[in-house]
Amino acid sequence: MLRAAAATGHPAYFQPLKRLIRNAMTGEESRFRLRPGASPAVLKETFGPFVAGETEFDPVAILRSRGYPDSKLSLIVTLRHPVDLYHSWKRLYEANAHVDGVDSHLFVTAFRQGLKVHHQAYDSGLLVTAFATDALADRTPASVLAALFARHGLRYTDGAAEWSDGRAEALDTSIIREAEPEVFRAAGSLDGVRRSHAYVLGAPKAAPGGTEVPQCVAELVSAYETFMARSRVDLGGTG
């Protein structure tokens, strides 16, 4: 979605608010300010995956605290099936030689934080869209993104969802990314910023496709299915 925003000429920022939090945890000074311009900006934030501070923030609350009025804000909450997302986290952990396996407690906290931010923003009257990737499997990427962008007053142009033949790499260069603290990069050690967590995992439970995941991850499926139903309503069912 961030690539599509960049492709249509919207300033596209990759997790600028989480970068502020990471910098604060490592004692590095940082600031964030939207670049001036008439076009709406699109910010992508993610929760997790390594330390608690990355799972506890609320992007909407941060922007409100910095003086951005609700009339200038809207929110798209994107969630994947928790089992798929858990295995995505596993790949991130495997890419960092200084961390062990996925911290399931952090994973559950991050997933639930996405749901919490969605509910709080919705209850406050902000324009919010639930975007569950599985609910839209029967639609083309172009139709999904066109509906999503129209709902949030963003431009959408034909071809914005086509990222083949090296176009994805070209679009990535136009996404605004500030340098992350070295400790959070894949090759860095997180020993200095990780928090300890005490939690108990239940017996592994078979997930779709026969893949086993911790019980606490499997228990997120029902919440995701509720979110997926909201997603179908927000984006007009199938088409």
DOKE-284323 format. One line per 3 residues: number of its first residue (from 1); their letters; for each residue x, y, z of N, C-alpha, C. Coordinates in Angstrom, 1 decimal. Atoms other than C-alpha are relative to their C-alpha. Example, Ala and Ser with C-alpha at 12.3 -4.5 7.8 and 13.67 -1.06 7.14 Angstrom:
DOKE-284323
1 = AS = 0.9,-1.2,0.0,12.3,-4.5,7.8,0.9,1.2,0.0  -0.9,-1.1,0.0,13.7,-1.1,7.1,-0.8,1.1,0.8
This chain:
DOKE-284323
1 = MLR = 0.8,-1.2,0.0,0.0,0.0,0.0,0.9,1.3,0.0  -0.9,-1.2,0.0,2.9,2.4,0.7,0.6,0.2,-1.3  -0.5,-0.2,1.4,4.3,1.7,-2.7,-1.0,0.6,-0.9
4 = AAA = 1.1,-0.6,0.8,0.9,2.5,-4.3,-0.1,1.5,0.3  0.1,-1.4,-0.3,0.8,5.8,-2.4,1.2,0.7,-0.7  -1.1,-0.6,0.7,4.3,6.6,-3.7,-0.2,0.1,-1.5
7 = ATG = 0.2,0.0,1.4,3.3,5.6,-7.2,-1.0,1.1,-0.5  1.0,-1.0,0.4,0.4,8.1,-7.2,0.5,1.4,0.4  -0.5,-1.3,-0.3,2.6,10.9,-6.0,-0.2,0.5,1.4
10 = HPA = 0.2,-0.4,-1.4,1.7,11.0,-2.3,1.3,-0.2,0.8  -1.2,0.2,-0.9,4.6,11.6,0.2,-0.3,-1.2,0.8  0.1,1.3,-0.6,5.1,8.1,1.6,1.1,-0.2,1.0
13 = YFQ = -1.0,0.1,-1.1,6.8,7.7,5.0,-0.1,-1.4,0.6  -0.1,1.3,-0.6,8.0,4.4,6.4,0.3,0.1,1.5  0.0,0.0,-1.4,7.4,4.1,10.2,0.8,1.1,0.7
16 = PLK = -0.7,-1.2,-0.6,8.6,7.6,11.2,-0.2,0.1,1.5  0.3,-0.2,-1.4,6.9,7.5,14.6,0.7,-1.1,0.8  -0.7,1.1,-0.7,8.3,4.1,15.6,1.5,0.3,0.0
19 = RLI = -1.4,-0.3,0.0,11.7,5.4,14.6,0.3,1.0,1.2  -0.2,-0.9,-1.2,11.3,8.2,17.2,0.0,-0.8,1.3  0.0,0.8,-1.2,10.5,5.6,19.8,1.3,-0.8,0.1
22 = RNA = -1.3,0.7,0.0,13.5,3.5,18.8,1.1,0.9,0.4  -1.0,-0.9,-0.3,15.7,6.5,19.0,0.0,0.4,1.5  0.1,-0.4,-1.4,14.4,7.4,22.4,0.5,-1.2,0.9
25 = MTG = -0.4,1.1,-0.8,15.1,3.9,23.7,1.6,-0.2,-0.1  -1.4,0.1,0.1,18.7,4.1,22.5,0.7,1.3,0.3  -0.6,-1.3,-0.5,19.3,7.7,23.7,0.4,0.9,-1.2
28 = EES = -0.4,-0.8,1.1,19.6,9.1,20.2,-1.1,1.1,-0.3  0.9,-1.2,0.3,18.0,12.5,19.3,-0.6,-0.2,-1.4  0.6,0.0,1.3,15.5,12.6,16.5,-1.2,0.8,0.0
31 = RFR = 1.3,-0.8,0.1,12.5,14.5,15.2,-0.7,-0.4,-1.3  0.8,0.3,1.2,9.8,14.1,12.7,-0.9,1.2,-0.4  0.9,-1.1,0.5,8.1,16.7,10.6,-0.4,-0.3,-1.5
34 = LRP = 0.4,0.3,1.3,6.0,16.2,7.5,0.6,1.1,-1.0  -0.5,-1.0,1.0,7.5,17.8,4.4,-1.2,0.8,-0.6  1.1,-0.8,0.4,5.4,20.7,3.2,-0.5,-0.4,-1.4
37 = GAS = 0.6,0.3,1.2,3.1,20.2,0.3,-1.5,-0.2,0.1  1.5,0.0,0.0,-0.6,20.1,-0.8,-0.5,-1.4,0.0  0.5,1.3,0.1,-0.8,16.4,-1.3,-0.1,-0.7,1.3
40 = PAV = 0.1,0.7,-1.3,-2.0,14.2,1.6,1.2,-1.0,0.1  -1.1,0.9,-0.3,0.9,12.2,3.2,-0.5,-1.3,0.5  0.4,1.3,-0.5,0.7,8.5,3.9,1.2,-0.5,0.9
43 = LKE = -1.0,0.6,-1.0,2.5,7.1,7.0,-0.3,-1.4,0.3  0.2,1.4,-0.4,3.0,3.4,7.5,0.8,-0.2,1.3  -0.6,0.4,-1.3,3.6,2.3,11.1,-0.2,-1.5,0.2
46 = TFG = 0.1,1.4,-0.4,4.2,-1.2,12.4,0.2,-0.2,1.4  -0.2,0.3,-1.4,4.1,-2.8,15.8,0.9,-1.2,0.1  -1.0,1.1,-0.2,7.0,-4.9,17.0,1.2,0.2,-1.0
49 = PFV = 0.2,1.4,-0.6,8.8,-7.1,16.5,1.0,-0.3,1.1  -1.1,0.5,-0.9,11.7,-7.0,19.0,-0.1,0.4,1.5  0.0,-0.5,-1.4,11.0,-4.9,22.1,-1.4,0.5,0.3
52 = AGE = 1.4,-0.4,-0.5,7.9,-3.9,24.2,-0.3,1.4,-0.5  0.3,-1.4,0.4,8.2,-0.2,23.3,-0.5,0.1,-1.4  0.5,0.0,1.4,7.5,-1.1,19.7,-1.4,-0.4,-0.1
55 = TEF = 1.3,0.5,0.1,4.2,-2.6,20.6,-1.0,0.8,0.8  0.9,-0.7,-0.9,2.7,-0.1,23.0,-0.4,1.4,-0.4  0.3,-1.4,0.4,2.5,3.1,21.1,-1.3,0.1,-0.9
58 = DPV = 1.2,-0.2,0.7,-0.6,4.6,19.4,0.3,1.1,-1.0  -0.3,-1.1,1.0,0.2,6.5,16.1,-1.0,1.1,0.0  1.0,-1.1,0.1,-3.1,8.4,16.1,0.2,0.9,1.2
61 = AIL = -0.1,-0.9,-1.2,-2.6,9.6,19.7,1.3,0.9,-0.1  -1.2,-0.8,0.1,1.0,10.7,18.9,-0.3,1.2,-1.0  0.3,-1.1,0.9,-0.2,12.8,15.9,-0.9,1.0,0.6
64 = RSR = 0.9,-1.0,-0.7,-3.0,14.3,17.9,0.7,0.8,1.0  -0.8,-0.7,-1.0,-0.6,15.2,20.6,0.9,1.1,-0.6  -0.9,-1.0,0.7,1.5,17.1,18.1,-0.8,1.0,-0.8
67 = GYP = 0.9,-1.1,0.6,-1.5,19.2,17.0,-0.7,-0.3,-1.3  0.7,0.3,1.2,-2.8,17.4,14.0,-1.4,-0.2,0.3  1.4,0.1,-0.3,-6.6,17.8,14.0,-0.6,-1.2,-0.7
70 = DSK = 0.6,1.2,0.6,-8.9,14.9,13.3,-0.4,0.2,-1.5  0.4,-0.3,1.4,-10.0,16.7,10.1,1.1,-0.3,-1.0  -1.1,0.3,0.9,-6.6,16.0,8.7,0.5,-1.4,0.1
73 = LSL = -0.4,1.4,-0.2,-6.3,12.4,9.9,-1.0,-1.0,-0.4  0.8,1.2,0.1,-7.6,9.1,8.9,0.9,-1.2,0.2  -0.8,1.2,-0.4,-6.5,5.5,9.7,-0.5,-1.2,-0.8
76 = IVT = 0.2,1.3,0.6,-6.2,2.3,7.8,0.8,-1.0,0.8  -0.6,1.0,-0.8,-5.5,-0.7,10.0,0.1,-1.3,-0.8  -0.2,1.2,0.8,-4.0,-3.6,8.1,0.4,-1.2,0.9
79 = LRH = -0.4,1.2,-0.7,-3.9,-7.1,9.6,0.0,-1.2,-0.9  0.0,1.3,0.6,-2.9,-10.5,8.3,-0.4,-1.1,0.9  0.4,1.2,-0.9,-4.0,-13.9,9.6,1.1,-0.1,1.0
82 = PVD = -1.1,0.1,-1.0,-2.1,-14.3,12.9,1.0,-1.1,-0.3  -1.0,1.1,0.3,-0.5,-17.6,11.8,1.0,0.5,-1.1  -0.8,-0.5,1.0,0.8,-16.0,8.6,1.0,1.1,0.6
85 = LYH = -0.8,-1.1,-0.5,2.0,-13.0,10.5,1.1,-0.5,1.0  -1.0,0.6,-1.0,3.7,-15.1,13.2,1.2,-0.6,-0.8  -1.2,0.6,0.8,5.8,-16.9,10.5,0.8,1.1,-0.7
88 = SWK = -0.8,-1.2,0.5,6.7,-13.5,9.0,0.9,0.5,1.1  -0.8,-0.4,-1.2,8.0,-12.5,12.5,1.2,-1.0,0.1  -1.1,1.0,-0.1,10.0,-15.8,12.6,1.1,0.3,-1.0
91 = RLY = -1.1,-0.3,1.0,11.8,-14.8,9.4,0.8,1.2,0.4  -0.7,-1.2,-0.5,12.6,-11.4,10.9,1.0,-0.4,1.1  -0.8,0.4,-1.1,14.0,-13.1,14.0,1.2,-0.8,-0.5
94 = EAN = -1.1,0.8,0.6,16.0,-15.6,11.9,1.0,0.8,-0.7  -0.9,-0.9,0.7,17.6,-12.7,10.1,0.9,0.7,1.0  -0.8,-0.7,-1.1,19.0,-11.4,13.4,0.7,-1.0,0.8
97 = AHV = -0.7,1.0,-0.7,21.7,-13.6,14.8,0.1,0.2,1.5  -0.2,-0.3,-1.5,21.6,-11.9,18.2,-1.3,-0.2,0.8  1.2,0.2,-0.8,18.0,-12.8,19.1,-0.4,-1.5,-0.2
100 = DGV = 0.4,1.4,0.1,16.4,-16.2,19.8,-1.3,0.0,-0.8  1.3,0.1,0.8,13.0,-17.4,18.5,-1.0,1.1,0.4  1.0,-1.1,-0.2,9.9,-15.2,18.3,-0.4,0.1,1.4
103 = DSH = 0.5,-0.2,-1.3,8.9,-13.7,21.6,-1.6,0.0,-0.2  1.5,0.1,0.2,5.2,-14.9,21.5,-0.8,1.0,0.8  0.7,-1.0,-0.8,4.2,-12.5,24.3,0.0,1.3,-0.8
106 = LFV = 0.0,-1.3,0.8,5.4,-9.5,22.2,-0.9,-0.1,-1.2  0.8,0.1,1.2,3.7,-10.9,19.1,-1.5,0.2,0.3  1.4,-0.1,-0.4,0.3,-11.2,20.9,-0.3,1.5,0.4
109 = TAF = 0.2,-1.4,-0.4,0.8,-7.7,22.4,-0.1,0.9,-1.2  0.0,-0.8,1.2,1.6,-6.2,19.0,-1.3,-0.2,-0.8  1.2,0.3,0.8,-1.4,-7.9,17.3,-1.2,0.6,0.7
112 = RQG = 1.1,-0.6,-0.7,-3.8,-6.8,20.0,0.1,1.5,0.0  -0.1,-1.4,0.1,-2.4,-3.3,19.9,-0.6,0.5,-1.3  0.6,-0.4,1.3,-3.4,-3.1,16.2,-1.5,0.0,0.2
115 = LKV = 1.4,0.0,-0.2,-6.9,-4.1,17.2,-0.5,1.1,0.9  0.3,-1.1,-0.9,-6.9,-1.6,20.1,0.0,1.3,-0.6  -0.1,-1.3,0.7,-5.8,1.3,18.0,-1.2,0.2,-1.0
118 = HHQ = 1.1,0.0,0.9,-8.5,0.4,15.5,-1.3,0.4,0.7  1.3,-0.2,-0.8,-11.3,0.3,18.1,0.0,1.4,0.6  0.0,-1.3,-0.6,-10.2,3.5,19.8,-0.2,1.1,-1.0
121 = AYD = 0.2,-1.0,1.1,-9.9,5.5,16.6,-1.4,0.0,-0.5  1.4,0.1,0.5,-13.3,4.2,15.4,-1.0,0.6,1.0  0.9,-0.5,-1.0,-15.0,5.0,18.7,0.1,1.5,0.2
124 = SGL = -0.2,-1.4,-0.1,-13.5,8.5,18.6,-0.6,0.8,-1.1  0.6,-0.6,1.2,-15.2,9.2,15.3,0.9,0.3,-1.2  -0.9,-0.2,1.1,-12.1,9.2,13.1,-0.4,-0.9,-1.1
127 = LVT = 0.2,0.8,1.2,-12.4,7.9,9.6,1.0,-1.2,0.1  -0.8,1.2,-0.2,-11.1,4.3,10.0,-0.4,-1.1,-1.0  0.3,1.1,0.8,-10.9,1.4,7.6,0.8,-1.2,0.5
130 = AFA = -0.6,1.3,-0.3,-10.2,-2.2,8.6,0.4,-0.7,-1.3  -0.5,0.6,1.3,-8.1,-3.9,5.9,0.7,-1.3,0.4  -0.5,1.4,-0.2,-7.8,-7.7,6.4,0.4,-0.6,-1.3
133 = TDA = -0.4,0.5,1.3,-5.8,-9.2,3.6,-0.7,-1.2,-0.4  0.7,1.2,0.4,-7.6,-12.5,3.7,-1.4,0.2,-0.5  1.4,-0.3,0.4,-11.0,-11.0,3.3,-0.1,0.5,-1.4
136 = LAD = 0.0,-0.6,1.3,-10.0,-9.5,0.0,0.7,-0.9,-1.1  -0.7,0.9,0.9,-8.5,-12.6,-1.6,-0.7,-0.2,-1.4  0.7,0.2,1.2,-11.2,-12.7,-4.2,-0.1,1.3,-0.9
139 = RTP = 0.0,-1.2,0.7,-10.5,-9.2,-5.5,1.4,0.3,-0.6  -1.3,-0.3,0.6,-7.7,-7.8,-7.7,0.6,1.1,0.9  -0.7,-1.1,-0.8,-5.1,-5.6,-5.9,-0.4,1.4,-0.5
142 = ASV = 0.4,-1.3,0.5,-6.1,-2.7,-8.2,-1.4,0.4,0.5  1.3,-0.4,-0.4,-9.8,-2.8,-7.2,0.0,0.2,1.5  -0.1,-0.2,-1.4,-8.9,-3.1,-3.5,0.6,1.4,0.3
145 = LAA = -0.7,-1.3,-0.3,-6.5,-0.2,-3.5,-0.8,1.2,-0.5  0.8,-1.1,0.5,-8.8,2.0,-5.6,-1.1,0.3,1.0  1.0,-0.2,-1.0,-11.6,1.5,-3.1,0.6,0.6,1.3
148 = LFA = -0.6,-0.5,-1.2,-9.3,2.0,-0.2,0.4,1.5,-0.1  -0.4,-1.4,0.2,-7.8,5.2,-1.6,-1.1,1.0,-0.1  1.1,-0.9,0.2,-11.1,6.6,-2.6,-0.7,0.3,1.4
151 = RHG = 0.6,-0.1,-1.3,-12.5,6.0,0.9,0.8,1.1,0.9  -0.8,-0.9,-0.8,-9.6,8.1,2.4,0.4,1.3,-0.8  -0.2,-1.3,0.7,-9.6,10.9,-0.2,1.4,0.0,-0.6
154 = LRY = -1.3,0.1,0.6,-6.3,9.7,-1.8,-0.1,-0.2,-1.5  0.0,0.2,1.4,-5.5,9.8,-5.5,0.4,-1.5,-0.3  -0.4,1.3,0.5,-5.3,6.5,-7.3,0.1,0.0,-1.5
157 = TDG = -0.1,0.0,1.5,-4.0,6.0,-10.8,0.2,-1.5,-0.5  -0.2,1.4,0.5,-4.1,2.9,-13.0,1.4,-0.4,-0.1  -1.4,0.5,0.0,-1.0,0.8,-12.7,0.7,0.2,1.3
160 = AAE = -0.6,-0.2,-1.3,-0.3,1.9,-9.1,0.3,-1.3,0.8  -0.2,1.3,-0.8,-0.6,-1.7,-7.9,0.9,-1.0,-0.8  -0.8,0.9,0.9,1.7,-3.1,-10.7,1.5,0.3,0.4
163 = WSD = -1.4,-0.2,-0.5,5.2,-3.6,-9.2,1.0,-1.0,-0.6  -0.9,1.0,0.6,6.8,-6.1,-11.6,1.1,0.7,-0.8  -1.2,-0.5,0.8,10.0,-5.7,-13.7,0.8,1.1,0.7
166 = GRA = -0.9,-1.0,-0.7,11.9,-3.8,-11.1,-0.7,1.2,0.5  0.7,-1.2,-0.4,9.2,-1.2,-10.5,-0.1,0.1,1.5  0.1,0.0,-1.5,8.9,-2.2,-6.8,1.3,0.7,0.6
169 = EAL = -1.3,-0.6,-0.5,12.6,-1.4,-6.3,0.1,1.5,-0.2  0.0,-1.4,0.3,12.2,1.9,-8.0,-0.9,0.8,0.9  0.9,-0.6,-0.9,9.2,2.8,-5.9,0.6,0.1,1.4
172 = DTS = -0.5,0.0,-1.4,11.0,1.9,-2.7,1.0,1.1,0.2  -0.9,-1.2,-0.2,13.6,4.6,-3.4,-0.7,1.3,0.2  0.7,-1.2,-0.2,10.9,7.2,-3.4,-0.7,0.0,1.4
175 = IIR = 0.6,0.0,-1.3,9.6,6.1,0.0,0.9,0.7,1.0  -0.8,-0.8,-0.9,10.8,8.4,2.8,0.4,-0.8,1.2  -0.5,0.8,-1.1,12.9,6.4,5.3,1.2,0.8,0.7
178 = EAE = -1.1,-0.6,-0.7,15.1,7.9,8.0,0.8,-1.2,0.6  -0.8,1.1,-0.5,18.0,5.9,9.4,-0.4,-0.5,1.3  0.3,0.6,-1.2,17.2,3.5,12.1,1.2,-0.1,0.9
181 = PEV = -1.2,0.2,-0.9,19.4,3.1,15.2,0.6,-1.3,-0.4  -0.8,1.2,0.4,22.1,0.5,14.4,-0.5,-1.2,0.8  0.4,1.1,-0.8,20.9,-1.7,17.2,-1.2,-0.8,-0.5
184 = FRA = 1.2,0.6,0.5,17.6,-2.4,15.5,0.1,-0.6,-1.4  -0.2,0.5,1.3,19.1,-3.4,12.2,0.2,-1.5,0.1  0.0,1.5,0.0,19.1,-7.1,11.2,1.3,-0.6,0.6
187 = AGS = -1.3,0.5,-0.5,22.8,-7.5,12.1,0.3,0.4,1.4  -0.3,-0.6,-1.3,22.6,-5.6,15.4,-0.3,-0.8,1.2  0.3,0.7,-1.2,22.5,-6.8,18.9,-1.0,0.8,0.8
190 = LDG = 1.0,-0.7,-0.7,19.4,-5.9,20.9,0.1,-0.2,1.5  -0.1,0.3,-1.4,20.7,-6.9,24.3,-0.2,1.2,0.9  0.1,-1.2,-0.8,20.8,-3.3,25.5,-1.4,0.6,0.1
193 = VRR = 1.3,-0.6,0.0,17.2,-2.5,24.7,-1.2,-1.0,0.3  1.1,0.9,-0.2,15.2,-5.7,25.1,-0.4,0.0,1.4  0.6,0.1,-1.3,12.9,-6.1,28.1,-0.2,-1.5,0.2
196 = SHA = 0.3,1.4,-0.3,12.4,-9.4,29.9,-1.5,-0.1,0.2  1.5,0.2,-0.1,8.9,-10.9,29.8,-0.2,-1.4,0.6  0.3,1.3,-0.6,7.5,-13.7,31.9,-1.4,-0.4,-0.6
199 = YVL = 1.3,0.5,0.6,4.7,-15.7,30.1,0.0,-1.5,-0.1  0.1,1.5,0.1,3.4,-19.2,29.8,-0.7,-0.3,-1.3  0.7,0.4,1.3,2.6,-20.7,26.4,-0.7,-1.4,0.2
202 = GAP = 0.8,1.2,-0.1,0.0,-23.4,26.1,0.7,-1.0,-1.0  -0.5,1.0,0.9,0.6,-26.6,24.1,-0.2,0.5,-1.4  0.1,-0.4,1.4,1.2,-26.0,20.4,-1.3,-0.5,-0.6
205 = KAA = 1.3,0.3,0.6,-2.0,-26.0,18.3,0.1,0.0,-1.5  -0.1,0.0,1.5,-2.3,-27.0,14.7,-0.8,1.1,-0.6  0.6,-1.2,0.7,-3.1,-24.0,12.5,-0.3,-0.4,-1.4
208 = PGG = 0.3,0.3,1.4,-4.4,-23.8,8.9,1.3,-0.5,-0.7  -1.1,0.5,0.7,-2.1,-25.8,6.7,0.9,-1.0,0.8  -0.8,0.9,-0.9,-0.9,-28.0,9.6,1.2,0.6,0.7
211 = TEV = -1.1,-0.6,-0.6,1.6,-25.5,10.8,-0.3,0.2,1.5  0.2,-0.1,-1.5,2.0,-25.5,14.6,0.4,1.4,0.4  -0.4,-1.3,-0.6,2.0,-22.2,16.5,-0.3,-0.1,1.4
214 = PQC = 0.3,0.0,-1.4,1.9,-21.4,20.2,-1.5,0.2,0.2  1.4,-0.1,-0.2,-1.5,-21.6,21.7,-0.5,1.5,0.1  0.4,-1.4,-0.1,-1.5,-17.8,22.5,-0.2,0.6,-1.4
217 = VAE = 0.1,-0.6,1.4,-1.1,-17.1,18.7,-1.3,-0.6,-0.6  1.2,0.6,0.6,-3.9,-19.6,17.7,-1.2,0.7,0.6  1.2,-0.6,-0.7,-6.2,-17.8,20.2,-0.4,1.3,-0.6
220 = LVS = 0.3,-1.3,0.6,-6.0,-14.6,18.1,-0.9,-0.2,-1.3  0.7,0.2,1.3,-7.8,-16.2,15.1,-1.4,0.5,0.1  1.4,-0.5,-0.1,-11.3,-15.4,16.4,-0.1,1.5,-0.1
223 = AYE = 0.0,-1.4,0.0,-10.4,-11.8,16.9,0.3,0.5,-1.5  -0.3,-0.3,1.4,-9.0,-11.7,13.4,-1.2,-0.2,-0.9  1.2,0.3,0.8,-12.1,-13.2,11.9,-1.1,1.1,0.2
226 = TFM = 0.9,-1.2,-0.2,-14.2,-10.4,13.5,0.5,1.2,-0.7  -0.6,-1.1,0.7,-11.8,-7.9,12.1,-0.2,-0.1,-1.5  0.2,0.2,1.4,-12.1,-9.5,8.7,-1.4,0.3,-0.5
229 = ARS = 1.4,-0.3,0.3,-15.9,-9.2,8.7,-0.2,1.5,-0.1  0.1,-1.4,0.1,-15.5,-5.5,9.4,0.7,0.5,-1.2  -0.7,-0.4,1.2,-13.0,-5.2,6.5,-0.9,-0.2,-1.2
232 = RVD = 0.9,0.2,1.1,-15.6,-6.7,4.1,-1.0,1.2,-0.1  1.0,-1.1,0.0,-18.1,-4.0,5.2,0.7,1.3,-0.5  -0.7,-1.3,0.3,-15.6,-1.1,5.0,0.3,0.1,-1.5
235 = LGG = -0.5,-0.1,1.4,-14.4,-2.0,1.5,-1.0,-0.6,-1.0  1.1,0.4,0.9,-17.8,-3.1,0.0,-0.1,-1.4,-0.4  0.1,1.4,0.3,-17.6,-6.8,0.1,0.9,-0.4,-1.2
238 = TG = -0.7,0.5,1.1,-16.5,-8.5,-3.1,-0.2,0.8,-1.2  0.3,-0.8,1.2,-16.1,-7.0,-6.5,1.2,-0.1,-0.9
